[in-house]
Amino acid sequence: MQKIRFPSQILLPVANFLKAQLAKLKINRKKISSEDPFNDKARTLDNAATDTEAEEQFGHARVLAIKKELSNKSEQIKKALGRIKQGKYGTCEVCGKMIDTDRLAITPEATKCVSCEKKAEKKAK
């Protein structure tokens, strides 16, 4: 069975797009970190008002959740860039079949075909 590979003239713009996305994620991560109420230097540690403490806790939890999502997305992009370097971009890392080009157009950092991604999501639940 012959492996199908994307030509370099297609992969170069994809790699450049992914690198730009990675840079944007890094900027967004720094920006969201600045919104963390726990990073506020003027924050009082002996809040008497419980609603203020609750608001800070919620804000901190929100920032942590967003940062986790940004980190996950960054890891996916780095993985896809690695697969481009290895010449494996566009093939499913699980089953080895080609990933549908429509999927790659929508999610260029995809490293699994739809079928394997669904299986992985079911296992995660």
C-alpha positions as CSV (number, residue, x, y, z in Angstrom):
1,M,0.0,0.0,0.0
2,Q,1.5,3.3,-1.1
3,K,1.3,6.2,1.3
4,I,-0.3,9.3,-0.1
5,R,1.4,12.6,0.8
6,F,0.5,16.2,0.4
7,P,2.7,18.1,-2.0
8,S,5.0,20.7,-0.3
9,Q,3.3,23.6,-2.1
10,I,0.1,22.7,-0.2
11,L,1.9,22.0,3.1
12,L,3.9,25.2,3.2
13,P,0.8,27.5,3.5
14,V,-0.8,25.1,6.0
15,A,2.4,25.1,8.1
16,N,2.5,28.9,7.9
17,F,-1.2,29.2,8.9
18,L,-0.6,26.8,11.9
19,K,2.5,28.8,13.0
20,A,0.4,32.0,12.9
21,Q,-2.3,30.4,14.9
22,L,0.2,29.3,17.5
23,A,1.5,32.8,17.8
24,K,-2.0,34.1,18.3
25,L,-2.7,31.5,21.0
26,K,0.4,32.6,22.8
27,I,-0.7,36.2,22.8
28,N,-4.2,35.2,23.9
29,R,-2.8,33.2,26.7
30,K,-0.8,36.2,28.0
31,K,-3.8,38.4,27.6
32,I,-6.2,36.1,29.5
33,S,-3.5,35.6,32.3
34,S,-3.7,39.4,32.9
35,E,-7.4,39.0,33.5
36,D,-6.9,36.6,36.4
37,P,-8.0,38.4,39.6
38,F,-5.4,36.4,41.6
39,N,-2.7,38.2,39.6
40,D,-4.0,41.7,40.6
41,K,-1.4,43.3,42.8
42,A,-4.0,45.5,44.5
43,R,-6.0,42.4,45.5
44,T,-6.8,42.3,49.2
45,L,-6.2,38.9,50.7
46,D,-8.4,39.5,53.7
47,N,-11.7,40.1,52.0
48,A,-14.5,40.6,54.4
49,A,-17.1,40.4,51.7
50,T,-17.8,36.8,50.7
51,D,-19.3,37.9,47.3
52,T,-16.0,39.6,46.4
53,E,-14.1,36.4,47.3
54,A,-16.6,34.3,45.3
55,E,-16.3,36.7,42.3
56,E,-12.5,36.4,42.4
57,Q,-12.7,32.6,42.7
58,F,-15.0,32.4,39.7
59,G,-12.8,34.8,37.7
60,H,-9.7,32.7,38.5
61,A,-11.5,29.4,37.6
62,R,-12.6,31.0,34.3
63,V,-9.1,32.1,33.4
64,L,-7.7,28.6,34.3
65,A,-10.3,26.9,32.1
66,I,-9.6,29.2,29.1
67,K,-5.8,28.8,29.6
68,K,-6.2,25.0,29.6
69,E,-8.2,25.2,26.3
70,L,-5.6,27.5,24.8
71,S,-2.8,25.1,25.9
72,N,-4.7,22.1,24.4
73,K,-5.1,23.9,21.1
74,S,-1.4,24.8,21.1
75,E,-0.4,21.2,21.7
76,Q,-2.7,20.1,18.8
77,I,-1.1,22.6,16.5
78,K,2.5,21.6,17.6
79,K,1.6,18.0,17.0
80,A,0.3,18.8,13.5
81,L,3.4,20.9,12.7
82,G,5.5,17.9,13.8
83,R,3.5,15.6,11.5
84,I,4.1,18.0,8.6
85,K,7.9,17.8,9.3
86,Q,7.7,14.0,9.5
87,G,5.8,13.8,6.2
88,K,2.7,12.3,8.0
89,Y,0.4,15.3,7.8
90,G,-3.1,14.3,6.6
91,T,-2.9,10.7,7.8
92,C,-4.6,9.5,10.9
93,E,-2.2,8.9,13.7
94,V,-4.4,6.0,14.9
95,C,-5.5,4.0,11.9
96,G,-3.1,5.4,9.2
97,K,-5.9,6.3,6.8
98,M,-6.1,9.7,5.0
99,I,-7.9,12.4,7.0
100,D,-10.7,13.8,4.9
101,T,-9.6,17.1,3.2
102,D,-12.9,18.8,4.3
103,R,-11.9,18.0,7.9
104,L,-8.4,19.4,7.4
105,A,-9.9,22.5,5.8
106,I,-12.0,23.1,8.9
107,T,-9.5,21.8,11.4
108,P,-6.0,21.9,9.9
109,E,-4.5,20.7,13.2
110,A,-6.4,17.5,13.1
111,T,-4.3,14.4,13.6
112,K,-7.1,11.8,13.6
113,C,-9.8,10.9,11.1
114,V,-13.4,11.6,12.1
115,S,-14.0,7.9,13.0
116,C,-10.9,7.7,15.3
117,E,-11.7,11.1,16.9
118,K,-15.2,9.9,17.7
119,K,-13.9,6.7,19.3
120,A,-11.4,8.8,21.4
121,E,-14.2,11.1,22.5
122,K,-16.3,8.1,23.6
123,K,-13.4,6.7,25.6
124,A,-12.8,10.1,27.3
125,K,-16.4,10.3,28.5
